[in-house]
Amino acid sequence: MTARFVNVEDARRIARRRLPKIFFDYIDGGSSAEATLASSTGDFANLRLEQRVLAGLRPRDLSSEFLGQRNRLPFMLGPVGFLGLFAGHGEILAAKAAHAAGIPACLSNFSIASLDDLRRAGCDGPLQFQLYVLKDRGLAEEFVAAAERAGVETLHLTVDTAVTGIRERDARNGFRAATRITPRMGFGMALRPAWAFDMLRTGKPGVGAVRGRAEFGANILAQAATLSRLIDPALSWDDVDWLRGRWRGRLSIKGILHPGDARRAKAAGADAIVVSNHGGRQLDGARSTISALPSIVDAADGLEVLLDGGVRRGTDIVKAIALGASGVLLGRAYVWGVAAGGEAGAARVIQLLSDEIDVTLGLMGLSSIDELKALGRDALVPPSEVAASARMVQPVGL
Ligand SMILES: Cc1cc2nc3c(=O)[nH]c(=O)nc-3n(C[C@H](O)[C@H](O)[C@H](O)COP(=O)(O)O)c2cc1C
C-alpha cells in the first residue's frame, strides 16, 4: 500500500485503523493523566517563528550536522520498541526509509529485529543503538559487543526508566503484565485482518536482542516482561562511567530533563544528550522537552544537545533547532508511518516533515539549517511578545 497521507496526524489515523487497539494505544498513550504527553506537543504551539521577507531566491539546504556526521535532514528516527509488531519487519522498513533519505536510524533494545538482522537485510546506512543497562552487566556487555560488531556509531543510554510509568491505557487493555496472548487480545487482533495477515507472513516475533535465550521465555510478551524486569533500577552515574570506559564510539545519554543532569552528563564524558521525557510515557507532570531545552542548552556548555518528544510538524523541528538542538529524534511520528504503510509510510512521513521544514525556512528568509543554527533564538518571536499577543486576544473591558 502506498501511503498517501498529507500530514503526521493523517498517518496516525490510518495507523489506528490498521492496528489492533492494544498496539495503537500502546504507541499513542502516555503515563497516568497524560499531562506531560499533552504539553509535549502543545508547548511547541506556544512558540512563534519570525517571518522575514525579500531575502532573495536561494537554493535551500536542509542538511544538518549532528552526532558526528552531516545528515541530509535535521532529524533522525529514534528508538521505539516492538516496531516489528506494528508492521512485519518494521525495524528494517524504517531503517531502509531513513537511509534512503540520508538520515540515521536508532534501533531500540526492545526491537523484534536485531542489529545483525538489519545489516543482513541490507540496511547499510548509519545505525545507532539504544541500550538499557540490565542488572546483569554481562548481558549489557553483550549488547554493547553486538553494537560494535554491527558498526553502530552512536549508543544512546536511556536513563529515564528506573521505574516504569503507569500507562493506564495498557492496563485497561490488559496489555500491561501479559505474558501470553489472551482470548481478548486474540479477538482484537482478528478484527484487524490486514495486520494479522502481515504478522502471520512474517513469522513468530521475539525480542531480537535476547533471541535464543530460553531463560527469557518462549514468546515475545514473556521476553519483553523479563527484559523489563531486568532493567537496573539502581543505575547511577557510576554506571555511566563504566559504559564510557567500555564503549569507544559516540555515547549519548537519553532522557535528560534537568540542567543539573546535563552538567553531570558532560562531566561523565558523554558526547551528547537527548532532552527527552520518553514521549510523556514516564514521569507524568514532567516538563515538556521544548520548554526544558533552553536552560539545558545553557547548562550543557558546548555538549551536544538533541531533543525528542511531541514532534509532529516541520515547524516543531525548526523551533527545537532555533533553541539549540543539533538535531531531533522522531518517535511516534514515524511509527505511525510504518504502521500505516510500511517502508513507504515511513518514507512519506520523512518527506512530509522535510517539505514542511523547507517551506518554513523559505518563509523565514533562511536558506539552510546552518543559517537557522547561527540565528538561534533570534529565529523565534521573543516570549514576552508572544505573551503580550496572547493578552491582546482577551476580550477588552470584560
Ligand atoms: C511505542 C513506543 C516505544 C518506545 N520504546 C522506547 C525504547 O525502547 N527505548 C527508548 O529509549 N525509548 C523508547 N520510546 C521513547 C522514544 O524514543 C521517544 O523518546 C519518544 O517517543 C518521543 O516522543 P514522541 O513519540 O512524542 O515523538 C518509545 C516510545 C514509544 C511511543
The ligand as a MOL file (V3000), in Angstrom:
LIG
                    3D

  0  0  0     0  0            999 V3000
M  V30 BEGIN CTAB
M  V30 COUNTS 31 33 0 0 0
M  V30 BEGIN ATOM
M  V30 1 C 5.7330 2.8350 21.3860 0
M  V30 2 C 6.9690 3.4690 21.9370 0
M  V30 3 C 8.0280 2.6610 22.3410 0
M  V30 4 C 9.1960 3.2490 22.8160 0
M  V30 5 N 10.2640 2.4520 23.1230 0
M  V30 6 C 11.4200 3.0210 23.5290 0
M  V30 7 C 12.5580 2.2120 23.7970 0
M  V30 8 O 12.5270 1.0030 23.6440 0
M  V30 9 N 13.6820 2.8370 24.2110 0
M  V30 10 C 13.7650 4.2000 24.3730 0
M  V30 11 O 14.8110 4.7320 24.7530 0
M  V30 12 N 12.7020 4.9740 24.1160 0
M  V30 13 C 11.5460 4.4340 23.6930 0
M  V30 14 N 10.4740 5.2320 23.4110 0
M  V30 15 C 10.6110 6.6990 23.5390 0
M  V30 16 C 11.0840 7.3250 22.2300 0
M  V30 17 O 12.4160 7.0030 21.9530 0
M  V30 18 C 10.9740 8.8590 22.2830 0
M  V30 19 O 11.6430 9.3260 23.4240 0
M  V30 20 C 9.5320 9.3500 22.2880 0
M  V30 21 O 8.7160 8.5240 21.5120 0
M  V30 22 C 9.4880 10.7660 21.7440 0
M  V30 23 O 8.2060 11.2910 21.8120 0
M  V30 24 P 7.2020 11.3280 20.5460 0
M  V30 25 O 6.8190 9.9120 20.2910 0
M  V30 26 O 6.0680 12.1400 21.0580 0
M  V30 27 O 7.9100 11.9540 19.4090 0
M  V30 28 C 9.2910 4.6630 22.9390 0
M  V30 29 C 8.2180 5.4600 22.5340 0
M  V30 30 C 7.0710 4.8720 22.0370 0
M  V30 31 C 5.9480 5.7740 21.5840 0
M  V30 END ATOM
M  V30 BEGIN BOND
M  V30 1 1 1 2
M  V30 2 1 2 3
M  V30 3 2 2 30
M  V30 4 2 3 4
M  V30 5 1 4 5
M  V30 6 1 4 28
M  V30 7 2 5 6
M  V30 8 1 6 7
M  V30 9 1 6 13
M  V30 10 2 7 8
M  V30 11 1 7 9
M  V30 12 1 9 10
M  V30 13 2 10 11
M  V30 14 1 10 12
M  V30 15 2 12 13
M  V30 16 1 13 14
M  V30 17 1 14 15
M  V30 18 1 14 28
M  V30 19 1 15 16
M  V30 20 1 16 17
M  V30 21 1 16 18
M  V30 22 1 18 19
M  V30 23 1 18 20
M  V30 24 1 20 21
M  V30 25 1 20 22
M  V30 26 1 22 23
M  V30 27 1 23 24
M  V30 28 2 24 25
M  V30 29 1 24 26
M  V30 30 1 24 27
M  V30 31 2 28 29
M  V30 32 1 29 30
M  V30 33 1 30 31
M  V30 END BOND
M  V30 END CTAB
M  END
